[in-house]
């Protein structure tokens, strides 16, 4: 096979890989947003019980990345700040953003 043809094949392969990575990155962004939405749903459903709420909130904080934790914190204080302020303060005070 001529050498110039290898360059063309490499370029096509590179473009396909690039497209695949872009697709996977978009899919990952969607699934991360979906995870945050799922966690919000769970917290709403367990909000009737203080201990269960705290347990689920701790699990959520452990699985999310810092940017998502910030979003969750804002949402939690808006939704549950009046009834679970002590729990929220306790859980979010342990979070270290680097």
Residue, then its C-alpha position, 0 to 999 in steps of 0.5 A: x500500500x502506498x505511503x500516502x494512502x496510510x496518511x489518508x486512512x489515519x486521517x479518516x480514523x482520527x476523525x471517526x475517533x474524534x466524533x466518537x469521543x465527542x459523542x461520548x462526552x455529550x452522553x456523559x454530560x447528559x448522564x451526569x445531569x440525569x444523576x443529579x436529577x435522580x438524586x433530587x428525586x430521591x431526596x424529595x421522596x425520602x424527605x419525610x424522614x430526617x435520618x433517611x434524608x441525611x443518609x441519602x444526602x451523604x451518599x449523593x455527596x459522595x458520588x457527585x463531582x464538586x460542581x454538581x455538589x455546589x448545584x445540589x447544595x443550592x437546590x437543597x437549601x432552597x427546597x429543604x432549608x426550613x425543615x432540615x437546615x441542621x442536617x444540610x449544614x452538617x452534611x455540606x460542612x464536610x465537603x471540601x472544594x479544591 
